[in-house]
Structures are given as C-alpha cells and as structure tokens.
Amino acid sequence: MNYISQKLSIKEKIGYSLGDLAANLVFQTLMTYLAYFYTDIYGLSPGDSSIIMLVVGLIAAFVFNPIIGVLADRTRTKWGKFRPWILITAIPLGTIALLAFTTPNFSYHGKVIYAVVTYTLLLLFYAGNNLPYSALSGVITGDMGERNSMSSYRFVAVMFAQFFVQVFMLGIIKSAGNGDKAVGIEKVMTVLAIIGTIMLLITSLTTKERVIPKPEQKSSIKEDLSDLMKNKPWIIMLSLTTLVFITLAMKGGSYVYYFENYVDKDQLTVFTRPILEVLSALKLNYFGSDPVSAGFGLFNAGGIIFMIVGITLSKSLADKYGKRNIFGLFLFISALFIIAFYFFPSTAIGFMFFSQILHGFFYGITIPLLWAMIADVADYSEWLNNRRATAIIFSAMMVGLKAGLSIGGALTTSFLGYFDYVPNASSQTDLAINGIKLLVSIFPAIPFLIGVSLLFFYKIDKKMEVQIETDLKERRT
C-alpha cells in the first residue's frame, strides 16, 4: 500500500468540510423536520409516517449502504475510489431532496405513494454520496493527528448546517410561505438544494486520496465480510452509531412538538424579548416575531454555538487522553442534561435554555470523535488483516446511521400516535403532553447511556492508536 506522508492544507480541509455541510443541509432537515413535515404539513397520520420512515429507512440502511460500500471499494479511476461518487451524485441528491419536501396535490393514497418513492430515492442518493464522502476521510491521510484536525473542520461545518436548519429554518418556512408551511418549505429546499450541490462539487475538486491500496491487493466480498465479523471494535462502533442516531433523531425531531405544544408561549416571549431587542439593535434579528419560531430558534442557537465550542476542544482532549475515553465521558454527561428536560415545568424557560447549552457543549466534544474512531477502525482492520477495505467499514457505519435515524424517527411518530397526539390541534391532552416531554428527555437519553456502556468493551485506546499508526506507517513505506 502506497503511503504519502503529507500534512493537509487548510484549503483541502475546508474543501472536504463543505461536503458535510452540504450533506447536513439534507440530513439535519430530515432529523429535525421530517416527522413534523409528514404529520403537520404534508398531512399523513402519525401511524403512516412511522411506517414509511421505518421501513424505507431500514431498507436504505441494510440494502443501499452495503451495496454502495462494496462498489465503492472496488471503484478504480484516475481520480480515486470515492471522489467520483461524490461528483456524479451531487446533482441527483439536490434534486430529490427538493422533491421529497414538496407537497403535491394528490389524494391521501397518492401522497403516501409519493412519500415512499421520494424518501426511498432520497436515501439511495444520500447513501451514494455520503458513504463515499465519509470513506474519503480514511484515505485522505493516514496521519491520525491530521485526521483529528480534519474531523474538527468537518464538524464545525456540520454545526453551521445544523445552525441554519434548527435555528432559522422554521421561521423562514413560515415567512417564505406567508403562513403556508407547505409552500414555504418547498421554497427553502429549492435554495438549499442548489447551494448543497455546488458545495459537493467543490469537495470533489479540492480533495486528494493519498492512502492507496497496492494494485495486487484484492479481496472478495466474502473476505471483506469475514474481516468485519472478526473486527470487534467495528461491531461496537456499529452499535454505538445506531444508538447515537436514535437519540439524535428522537430528540431533534421532538423539539418542534415540544415548543409548539408544551412550552408556555407567554413566558417564552418574556424570556426571549430582551435577546431579540439586542439582536434587532445590532440588525441581527433573523428570528422573526412569531414567539414559537423565535424561541425555538434561539433555543437551538444556544445549543449549537456551545456545540461548536465543544468541537474546538475535541482534538486536544482526544490527542491527550484518547478518543474512546473522551467520547464515553462526555456522552454520559450530555445524556444527563437531556434527562433534565422531563422535570422542567412549561414556564421554566431559563432552565430549558441553560440545559440545552450545557448538553450542546458536552455533546459537541464527542461529535468529531465518532467518525475519527470509525476511520481508526478501518486502520485497525488493515493492521489486523493486512488488507484495507475502507468503504465497507464506513458503509457499515452508515447502516448504523440510517438505522438509527429511521428507528428514532419512527419511534417519534409512533409514540406521538400512542400518546394520542393530534396534529395542528389548538391544545393537546395531558397524555399527549407527557408523551412529548418523554420524547425530548427520558426516551432519547437511554440509547446514549447504553452507548457509554459499550465503550468499556472498545479496545482501541490511546496506546493502541499509537501502535497501529506506527505499524501502518512502517508497512506503507
């Protein structure tokens, strides 16, 4: 395997990070608004929404991702294995992202079919683009320090995408549609599709694959799968990824219901008014006048800003103490601040915002480490088997991501139905309110805590990281 020892330029790190910014304009929208879109905008029942999100999502996870992983690992072009995939899927992904959030004038049955088709195609092209993109991080450099640095760039970009989607998008949707949320979300997605496509094209043109398998390295699909089954760190990371995204989908998709139906609007207005007045004086008030949209946006803004602060600390902590230890510790602490939401009365706006800020900070430290740990698992597989199969390692992680997103999203709408939530109702029953509170607190905290326990069995600690990196450098040179 040819290894070129080379530090990454800032230009390449930024170029690579734009790919995740683009992907997360889609992903964060799915995680934050898909359930809400299907139930309160598109007009599907919670039960039908749950079935579509679960079935299509699991098909994408267990069929699309493995197939694309196998194909990407066997791609041979002068531009590399993974960059061509990013290039050729950029435009289709942008197009189908728009169509998936469009509300056609169909009958209810026709809308169900349209939702199934567009969501299926969206997850197919998302896998075809984002899986090779993620695998690209494992071959841009073999230097683990540079990999940690690149991950930090990448996830700062993710936070910018998340900031826009979770902070401004609800208000923009209402404003762009003049109260018609179906029209508003279609206009917003049109702009996001164009911007995201351009960013993905930039990523494919500014990055380079440096960790290149020797021409004589060949392995069958059976050998690749056998390597995975013997790779215990991979099994743990697959489970951990699934659990993390169950939490993110459940919590992220439930906040909008929490603000629309539980948070006291009068107290929210009183709490946010001074902040909005200061922002207005600075000509920075893009949150609008609607108290729910403005409060929802400011709430998410606080969490995301401190997530970014956490991300900036991630590399130095991981370099000193190892990824596993830092990930587990701060995932546990962040789960505690999720649990706290169940105990806040509807008028305790300050406590809600403060808990969100602290959760964002501690979870932010873990964000770059997940994908960096998966790249380490690819190195571990090469170190153990003397064969590199980067994409299939990452495809398995994408299975976890998609499965987690699908399960978390389906659980959200399923629990809403179980607790008798009524879309667009002027008020909800006590049972429905309690269900919404559980969906932003106790329920999503459980997968995080299970994930922390799994890390006790993950053996790639700081000492082994150094050993693997040293041994692979010797082999590659």
C-alpha positions, 0 to 999 in steps of 0.5 A: 500500500502506497503511503504519502506522508503529507500534512493537509492544507487548510484549503483541502480541509475546508474543501472536504468540510463543505461536503458535510455541510452540504450533506447536513443541509439534507440530513439535519432537515430530515432529523429535525423536520421530517416527522413534523413535515409528514404529520403537520404539513404534508398531512399523513397520520402519525401511524403512516409516517412511522411506517414509511420512515421505518421501513424505507429507512431500514431498507436504505440502511441494510440494502443501499449502504452495503451495496454502495460500500462494496462498489465503492471499494472496488471503484478504480479511476484516475481520480480515486475510489470515492471522489467520483461518487461524490461528483456524479451524485451531487446533482441527483441528491439536490434534486430529490431532496427538493422533491421529497419536501414538496407537497403535491396535490394528490389524494391521501393514497397518492401522497403516501405513494409519493412519500415512499418513492421520494424518501426511498430515492432520497436515501439511495442518493444520500447513501451514494454520496455520503458513504463515499464522502465519509470513506474519503476521510480514511484515505485522505491521510493516514496521519491520525493527528491530521485526521483529528484536525480534519474531523474538527473542520468537518464538524464545525461545518456540520454545526453551521448546517445544523445552525441554519436548519434548527435555528432559522429554518422554521421561521423562514418556512413560515415567512417564505410561505406567508403562513403556508408551511407547505409552500414555504418549505418547498421554497427553502429546499429549492435554495438549499438544494442548489447551494448543497450541490455546488458545495459537493462539487467543490469537495470533489475538486479540492480533495486528494486520496493519498492512502492507496491500496497496492494494485495486487491487493484484492479481496472478495466480498466474502473476505471483506465480510469475514474481516468485519465479523472478526473486527470487534471494535467495528461491531461496537462502533456499529452499535454505538452509531445506531444508538447515537442516531436514535437519540439524535433523531428522537430528540431533534425531531421532538423539539418542534412538538415540544415548543409548539405544544408544551412550552408556555408561549407567554413566558417564552416571549418574556424570556426571549424579548430582551435577546431579540431587542439586542439582536434587532439593535445590532440588525441581527434579528433573523428570528422573526416575531412569531414567539414559537419560531423565535424561541425555538430558534434561539433555543437551538442557537444556544445549543449549537454555538456551545456545540461548536465550542465543544468541537474546538476542544475535541482534538486536544482532549482526544490527542491527550487522553484518547478518543474512546475515553473522551467520547464515553465521558462526555456522552454520559454527561450530555445524556444527563442534561437531556434527562433534565428536560422531563422535570422542567415545568412549561414556564421554566424557560431559563432552565430549558435554555441553560440545559440545552447549552450545557448538553450542546457543549458536552455533546459537541466534544464527542461529535468529531470523535465518532467518525475519527474512531470509525476511520481508526477502525478501518486502520485497525482492520488493515493492521489486523488483516493486512488488507484495507477495505475502507468503504465497507467499514464506513458503509457499515457505519452508515447502516448504523446511521440510517438505522438509527435515524429511521428507528428514532424517527419512527419511534417519534411518530409512533409514540406521538400516535400512542400518546394520542397526539393530534396534529395542528390541534389548538391544545393537546391532552395531558397524555399527549403532553407527557408523551412529548416531554418523554420524547425530548428527555427520558426516551432519547437519553437511554440509547446514549447511556447504553452507548457509554456502556459499550465503550468499556468493551472498545479496545482501541485506546490511546496506546493502541492508536499509537501502535497501529499508526506506527505499524501502518506507517512502517508497512506503507513505506 
